[in-house]
Amino acid sequence: MNQSVFFHDIVIDFQIFKHANKLPSNWNAIAHHDLFLQTTYLEALEKSSPKNISLYYIGFYSHSELIGITIVQRVELYLNDMFRNHNDTCFKERFKNLVSKVLKGNILVAGNITHTGQHGVYFNTTKYSINDFTEALFKALLLLKQNIKAQYNKSIRAYLMKDYFIENPLPLYSDKLKAFGFHKLVVQPNMVLDVKPHWNTFDDYISDLNKKYRDRYKTARRKARQISKKELYNQDIETHSKLLYRLYKNVSDHAKINTFILPENHFLEFKLHLEKAFRVYVYYLDNQIVGFYTLILNGKNLETYFLGYNPKYQYQHQLYLNMLYDMLQFGIKHNFKAIVYARTAMAIKSSVGAKPKKMIMYLKHTNWIMNTLLKAIFKLMNPKQDWEERHPFK
């Protein structure tokens, strides 16, 4: 659907698309800096999206020139999907029910809820005002809300704009978003390890560790001596898809709050579409796969993706810590500038050298009463992390 928005002498048109293969031919040109905005990734996600996520794409134009793009996900949130620990106390159960009443239903996410990072919105700020773009984006979301109601009879309960680094232009225009009723929310940081220029080999990284963390590295590697590692390709991934999925679920199901569950074909579809830009590595113990991790090669950034392991072998062989080291070793070997470890498990990620990069989101409920309560409830859902940043380098 096409729509025009007028801002003084500027006209910004926008068009909403439902399928990545229908996007304009110059979409990838404006998204050249980020694989997560490009059609190959979007087509892979469409083929293997969680069942509660529907994808939309918005192109913004000025005088027929594509000046901005946004990925939008309609996410259907339900109590059993969000909270998977069925052994909670009565107090926690009541809290879950409260959260469910506020957030249960359909929300529109301007961004990518399946991956941490600023991969949802891009706009040409050199020619056009971010202020005007923000207004055009919100008007597009309102129209999309109306279309969803008309087509599916589904009401949108909330809008979420996800994720933004503090230094990004959009947060600088938070006053405009505040005027639309959005709450600015500080969320868990993205853990990023910047590769130092003199790390030509992984040994250079090891040499930079202080004694405590160099000893920790040696201990982790010693405990993994019986582990063999292998990269999986298309046929291998298809053969082991059920096992990989079980290992992924072992980790995913232990998250306190999770808004989606990947389908079983997710990793295979990503490999088929992204090819060399998507890597799957498995850990074998006695000819049995006990763990795996995935990587997405995004320009100069190595993005860590989903992983899984058999908890029976996790502590004994330090599977997770060894995965973090192996991801970094891959990044140094292939000349990446940064390893993006994403959020969660921040203490152990900082122990290998990752630094927390502050991130924010914007959230708005469509019911004004609920919207006034939203910020307080979100703080309860997203408590301040009680963790101590590690400093592994000399």
PANUMAR-333038 format. One record per residue (C-alpha): x, y, z; residue number from 1. Coordinates in Angstrom, 2 decimals, padded with zeros to 5 digits, always signed. Layout:
# residues N
      c1      c2      c3  nr
       X       Y       Z NUM
...
# end
This chain:
# residues 394
      c1      c2      c3  nr
 +000.00 +000.00 +000.00   1
 +001.31 +003.46 -000.93   2
 +000.81 +006.53 +001.24   3
 +002.17 +010.09 +001.21   4
 +003.08 +012.19 +004.23   5
 +003.70 +015.95 +003.91   6
 +006.23 +017.82 +006.04   7
 +006.35 +021.47 +005.02   8
 +007.93 +021.37 +001.52   9
 +009.02 +017.74 +001.87  10
 +006.89 +014.86 +000.71  11
 +007.78 +011.42 +002.06  12
 +005.96 +008.53 +000.43  13
 +005.99 +005.08 +001.95  14
 +005.06 +001.66 +000.67  15
 +004.37 -001.43 +002.77  16
 +005.55 -004.79 +001.42  17
 +004.65 -008.26 +002.68  18
 +007.34 -010.38 +001.01  19
 +011.07 -009.86 +000.64  20
 +011.07 -011.02 -002.99  21
 +008.74 -008.11 -003.81  22
 +011.05 -005.41 -002.44  23
 +012.33 -002.75 -004.87  24
 +015.52 -003.54 -006.76  25
 +017.49 -000.80 -004.99  26
 +016.57 -002.03 -001.48  27
 +019.90 -003.81 -000.99  28
 +021.80 -000.75 -002.17  29
 +020.52 +001.30 +000.77  30
 +021.01 -001.70 +003.08  31
 +024.52 -002.51 +001.85  32
 +026.03 -001.92 +005.29  33
 +023.93 -004.51 +007.12  34
 +023.21 -008.09 +006.05  35
 +020.25 -008.18 +008.47  36
 +018.45 -005.62 +006.30  37
 +019.23 -007.29 +002.97  38
 +016.85 -009.48 +001.00  39
 +018.88 -012.70 +001.31  40
 +018.61 -012.57 +005.09  41
 +014.97 -011.44 +005.03  42
 +014.00 -014.28 +002.67  43
 +015.75 -016.77 +004.98  44
 +013.87 -015.38 +007.97  45
 +010.55 -015.55 +006.10  46
 +011.16 -019.23 +005.32  47
 +012.02 -020.05 +008.93  48
 +010.29 -017.44 +011.05  49
 +008.88 -018.36 +014.46  50
 +005.19 -019.18 +014.10  51
 +004.16 -016.14 +016.15  52
 +006.04 -013.63 +013.95  53
 +004.80 -012.11 +010.67  54
 +007.11 -009.93 +008.60  55
 +006.47 -006.60 +006.86  56
 +008.80 -004.14 +005.15  57
 +008.40 -000.40 +004.67  58
 +010.20 +001.63 +002.03  59
 +010.28 +005.43 +002.37  60
 +010.63 +007.61 -000.71  61
 +011.17 +011.25 -001.57  62
 +010.62 +012.21 -005.21  63
 +010.75 +008.49 -006.11  64
 +014.14 +008.09 -004.40  65
 +014.35 +005.36 -001.73  66
 +015.58 +007.22 +001.36  67
 +014.80 +004.85 +004.20  68
 +013.79 +001.29 +005.08  69
 +012.26 -000.39 +008.09  70
 +011.73 -004.03 +009.01  71
 +008.49 -004.54 +010.97  72
 +007.45 -007.72 +012.76  73
 +003.97 -008.47 +014.04  74
 +004.60 -010.57 +017.13  75
 +001.83 -012.54 +018.81  76
 +002.72 -012.82 +022.49  77
 +001.22 -015.52 +024.68  78
 +001.91 -016.48 +028.27  79
 +003.29 -019.96 +027.57  80
 +005.67 -018.63 +024.92  81
 +006.99 -015.80 +027.08  82
 +007.43 -017.73 +030.34  83
 +008.53 -021.35 +030.08  84
 +009.44 -022.13 +033.67  85
 +006.40 -023.96 +035.05  86
 +007.85 -024.37 +038.55  87
 +007.56 -020.75 +039.63  88
 +006.21 -019.60 +042.97  89
 +002.69 -018.20 +043.35  90
 +004.12 -014.66 +043.49  91
 +005.95 -015.11 +040.21  92
 +002.85 -016.65 +038.69  93
 +000.77 -013.60 +039.66  94
 +003.45 -011.32 +038.19  95
 +003.38 -013.32 +034.96  96
 -000.37 -012.92 +034.76  97
 -000.04 -009.16 +035.24  98
 +002.55 -008.90 +032.47  99
 +000.42 -011.09 +030.25 100
 -002.61 -008.81 +030.66 101
 -000.54 -005.83 +029.54 102
 +001.48 -007.36 +026.71 103
 -000.48 -010.41 +025.59 104
 -001.68 -010.13 +022.03 105
 -000.23 -008.58 +018.90 106
 +002.56 -006.01 +019.00 107
 +004.31 -004.27 +016.12 108
 +008.10 -004.27 +016.35 109
 +010.07 -001.84 +014.21 110
 +013.19 -003.96 +014.30 111
 +014.18 -007.59 +014.60 112
 +013.05 -009.38 +017.73 113
 +015.00 -012.53 +016.81 114
 +018.41 -010.86 +017.00 115
 +020.11 -008.36 +019.28 116
 +021.29 -005.18 +017.65 117
 +020.39 -002.18 +015.56 118
 +019.04 -004.03 +012.53 119
 +015.57 -002.64 +011.98 120
 +015.71 +000.90 +010.63 121
 +018.00 +002.73 +008.24 122
 +017.49 +006.25 +006.97 123
 +019.56 +008.65 +004.85 124
 +020.19 +011.40 +007.41 125
 +022.52 +013.36 +005.13 126
 +019.68 +014.60 +002.91 127
 +016.57 +014.42 +005.07 128
 +015.56 +015.22 +008.63 129
 +015.46 +012.29 +011.04 130
 +012.62 +014.20 +012.68 131
 +010.50 +013.96 +009.52 132
 +011.46 +010.31 +009.05 133
 +010.39 +009.47 +012.61 134
 +006.97 +010.98 +011.95 135
 +006.66 +009.13 +008.64 136
 +007.64 +005.87 +010.33 137
 +005.01 +006.25 +013.04 138
 +002.33 +007.10 +010.46 139
 +003.33 +003.97 +008.52 140
 +002.96 +001.88 +011.68 141
 -000.50 +003.35 +012.25 142
 -001.53 +002.43 +008.71 143
 -000.10 -001.07 +009.12 144
 -002.11 -001.43 +012.33 145
 -005.28 -000.53 +010.42 146
 -004.45 -002.99 +007.62 147
 -003.89 -005.83 +010.10 148
 -007.20 -005.11 +011.79 149
 -009.02 -005.06 +008.45 150
 -007.33 -008.17 +007.04 151
 -006.92 -010.40 +010.10 152
 -009.24 -008.80 +012.68 153
 -006.24 -008.54 +015.03 154
 -005.77 -005.52 +017.30 155
 -002.29 -004.17 +017.88 156
 -001.68 -003.82 +021.60 157
 +001.69 -002.06 +021.53 158
 +004.50 -000.65 +019.38 159
 +008.15 -001.43 +020.04 160
 +011.13 +000.25 +018.36 161
 +014.11 -002.05 +018.91 162
 +017.28 -001.82 +019.44 163
 +019.31 +001.39 +019.31 164
 +022.80 +002.23 +020.47 165
 +022.90 +005.41 +022.52 166
 +024.86 +007.29 +019.83 167
 +022.34 +006.46 +017.05 168
 +020.42 +009.43 +015.55 169
 +016.97 +008.12 +016.53 170
 +017.59 +008.37 +020.28 171
 +018.69 +011.97 +019.73 172
 +015.12 +012.69 +018.64 173
 +013.52 +011.05 +021.63 174
 +011.39 +014.16 +022.19 175
 +009.48 +013.40 +019.00 176
 +008.92 +009.80 +020.06 177
 +007.91 +010.99 +023.53 178
 +005.31 +013.23 +021.91 179
 +003.88 +010.11 +020.26 180
 +003.60 +008.51 +023.70 181
 +006.64 +006.21 +023.53 182
 +008.59 +005.33 +026.67 183
 +012.37 +005.31 +026.41 184
 +013.63 +002.11 +028.02 185
 +017.21 +001.17 +028.84 186
 +017.65 -002.53 +028.16 187
 +020.41 -005.07 +028.66 188
 +023.56 -004.06 +026.76 189
 +024.94 -005.66 +023.65 190
 +028.25 -007.36 +024.45 191
 +030.81 -006.49 +021.77 192
 +034.49 -007.39 +021.58 193
 +036.47 -005.00 +019.40 194
 +039.38 -006.84 +017.78 195
 +042.65 -005.03 +018.46 196
 +044.73 -004.09 +015.40 197
 +047.76 -006.11 +016.54 198
 +045.82 -009.36 +016.95 199
 +047.07 -010.96 +013.75 200
 +046.64 -014.44 +015.23 201
 +044.72 -015.90 +018.14 202
 +048.03 -016.28 +020.00 203
 +048.30 -012.47 +019.99 204
 +044.98 -012.34 +021.85 205
 +046.16 -014.96 +024.37 206
 +049.35 -012.97 +024.95 207
 +047.30 -009.90 +025.87 208
 +045.40 -011.74 +028.63 209
 +046.54 -011.27 +032.19 210
 +047.68 -014.37 +034.09 211
 +044.31 -015.10 +035.70 212
 +042.42 -015.18 +032.44 213
 +045.22 -016.86 +030.50 214
 +045.09 -019.67 +033.07 215
 +041.31 -019.75 +032.72 216
 +041.68 -020.11 +028.97 217
 +044.15 -022.99 +029.39 218
 +041.80 -024.72 +031.84 219
 +038.86 -024.42 +029.44 220
 +040.88 -025.85 +026.58 221
 +042.19 -028.68 +028.77 222
 +038.64 -029.64 +029.75 223
 +037.69 -029.73 +026.07 224
 +040.51 -032.02 +024.95 225
 +038.09 -034.85 +024.29 226
 +035.88 -032.55 +022.20 227
 +036.33 -032.52 +018.43 228
 +034.94 -029.67 +016.34 229
 +033.49 -029.70 +012.85 230
 +031.72 -027.29 +010.51 231
 +028.41 -028.51 +009.13 232
 +027.23 -027.85 +005.59 233
 +023.82 -028.11 +003.95 234
 +023.34 -031.89 +003.95 235
 +024.87 -032.29 +007.41 236
 +022.57 -029.64 +008.86 237
 +019.55 -031.32 +007.32 238
 +020.66 -034.73 +008.63 239
 +021.15 -033.44 +012.19 240
 +018.32 -030.87 +012.22 241
 +016.29 -032.62 +014.94 242
 +019.31 -032.98 +017.23 243
 +020.42 -029.38 +016.69 244
 +016.91 -028.25 +017.48 245
 +016.83 -030.22 +020.75 246
 +020.16 -028.70 +021.78 247
 +018.90 -025.21 +020.91 248
 +015.75 -025.82 +022.98 249
 +017.86 -026.93 +025.96 250
 +019.26 -023.40 +026.13 251
 +016.23 -021.45 +024.90 252
 +013.82 -023.01 +027.39 253
 +015.94 -021.84 +030.32 254
 +015.59 -018.16 +029.41 255
 +013.47 -016.31 +031.98 256
 +011.52 -014.48 +029.28 257
 +011.49 -015.45 +025.64 258
 +009.16 -014.03 +023.02 259
 +009.53 -016.72 +020.35 260
 +010.64 -020.27 +019.57 261
 +012.56 -020.97 +016.37 262
 +011.14 -023.64 +014.05 263
 +013.15 -026.78 +013.39 264
 +014.07 -025.75 +009.82 265
 +015.58 -022.42 +010.88 266
 +019.27 -023.30 +010.66 267
 +018.95 -025.18 +007.37 268
 +017.05 -022.34 +005.69 269
 +019.63 -019.83 +006.87 270
 +022.42 -021.96 +005.43 271
 +020.60 -022.41 +002.12 272
 +019.97 -018.67 +001.74 273
 +023.03 -017.07 +003.33 274
 +025.48 -019.76 +002.23 275
 +029.03 -018.78 +003.31 276
 +027.69 -015.90 +005.40 277
 +026.11 -018.41 +007.80 278
 +028.28 -020.95 +009.64 279
 +027.32 -023.89 +011.83 280
 +029.93 -025.56 +014.06 281
 +029.32 -028.63 +016.20 282
 +031.15 -030.22 +019.14 283
 +031.50 -034.00 +019.14 284
 +032.18 -036.17 +022.16 285
 +032.57 -039.93 +021.52 286
 +031.07 -039.44 +018.04 287
 +027.98 -037.77 +019.52 288
 +027.05 -034.11 +018.95 289
 +026.88 -032.44 +022.36 290
 +026.82 -028.79 +021.34 291
 +026.78 -026.34 +018.44 292
 +027.00 -022.64 +017.70 293
 +026.19 -020.50 +014.68 294
 +027.74 -017.35 +013.23 295
 +026.55 -014.72 +010.78 296
 +029.21 -012.86 +008.80 297
 +027.94 -009.28 +008.59 298
 +030.48 -007.11 +006.84 299
 +033.27 -006.33 +009.30 300
 +031.23 -007.64 +012.23 301
 +031.07 -011.29 +013.21 302
 +027.62 -011.77 +014.73 303
 +027.19 -014.69 +017.11 304
 +023.83 -016.33 +016.58 305
 +021.90 -019.15 +018.28 306
 +023.64 -022.03 +020.00 307
 +022.78 -025.12 +021.98 308
 +024.34 -027.84 +024.10 309
 +023.65 -030.90 +026.19 310
 +023.67 -029.65 +029.81 311
 +025.08 -033.02 +030.92 312
 +028.43 -032.06 +029.37 313
 +028.36 -028.28 +029.74 314
 +030.17 -027.88 +033.08 315
 +032.53 -030.82 +032.73 316
 +033.86 -029.66 +029.36 317
 +033.12 -025.92 +029.65 318
 +031.28 -026.04 +026.35 319
 +029.89 -022.51 +026.48 320
 +033.19 -020.83 +027.37 321
 +034.99 -022.78 +024.68 322
 +032.37 -021.64 +022.17 323
 +033.10 -018.01 +023.07 324
 +036.81 -018.58 +022.50 325
 +036.19 -020.39 +019.22 326
 +033.96 -017.59 +017.96 327
 +036.68 -015.08 +018.73 328
 +039.35 -017.26 +017.12 329
 +037.26 -017.39 +013.94 330
 +036.87 -013.61 +014.02 331
 +040.58 -012.92 +014.38 332
 +041.53 -015.48 +011.71 333
 +039.11 -013.92 +009.20 334
 +040.00 -010.29 +009.97 335
 +036.73 -009.13 +011.52 336
 +036.75 -005.80 +013.34 337
 +034.34 -006.83 +016.10 338
 +032.74 -009.93 +017.59 339
 +029.12 -009.18 +018.50 340
 +028.25 -011.54 +021.35 341
 +024.76 -010.05 +021.89 342
 +023.07 -009.80 +025.29 343
 +022.64 -012.42 +028.06 344
 +025.44 -014.14 +030.03 345
 +027.22 -010.81 +030.22 346
 +029.71 -011.70 +032.95 347
 +031.20 -014.68 +031.11 348
 +031.27 -012.73 +027.84 349
 +033.14 -009.90 +029.52 350
 +035.62 -012.49 +030.83 351
 +036.79 -013.08 +027.25 352
 +037.04 -009.33 +026.60 353
 +033.59 -008.20 +025.40 354
 +032.43 -004.77 +026.53 355
 +028.80 -003.76 +027.26 356
 +027.41 -001.32 +024.68 357
 +024.37 +000.47 +026.05 358
 +021.13 +000.03 +024.14 359
 +017.65 +001.51 +024.37 360
 +014.20 +000.71 +023.02 361
 +011.01 +002.71 +022.68 362
 +007.71 +001.18 +023.74 363
 +004.13 +002.43 +023.50 364
 +000.87 +000.71 +024.45 365
 -002.21 +001.57 +022.40 366
 -004.32 +001.83 +025.57 367
 -003.43 +005.07 +027.36 368
 -004.03 +003.62 +030.84 369
 -001.82 +000.63 +030.12 370
 +000.72 +002.96 +028.57 371
 +001.06 +004.87 +031.84 372
 +001.84 +001.59 +033.64 373
 +004.11 +000.21 +030.95 374
 +007.41 +001.69 +032.04 375
 +007.08 +000.42 +035.60 376
 +006.10 -003.06 +034.44 377
 +008.96 -003.17 +031.97 378
 +011.41 -002.38 +034.77 379
 +010.12 -005.42 +036.65 380
 +010.49 -007.56 +033.53 381
 +013.96 -006.19 +032.76 382
 +015.66 -005.89 +036.17 383
 +019.04 -004.30 +036.54 384
 +021.67 -006.97 +036.11 385
 +023.72 -007.75 +039.18 386
 +026.96 -008.64 +037.47 387
 +030.52 -007.44 +037.65 388
 +032.36 -006.57 +034.47 389
 +035.57 -008.56 +034.06 390
 +038.87 -007.08 +032.87 391
 +040.85 -009.91 +031.28 392
 +043.62 -007.93 +029.60 393
 +046.98 -006.84 +030.99 394
# end
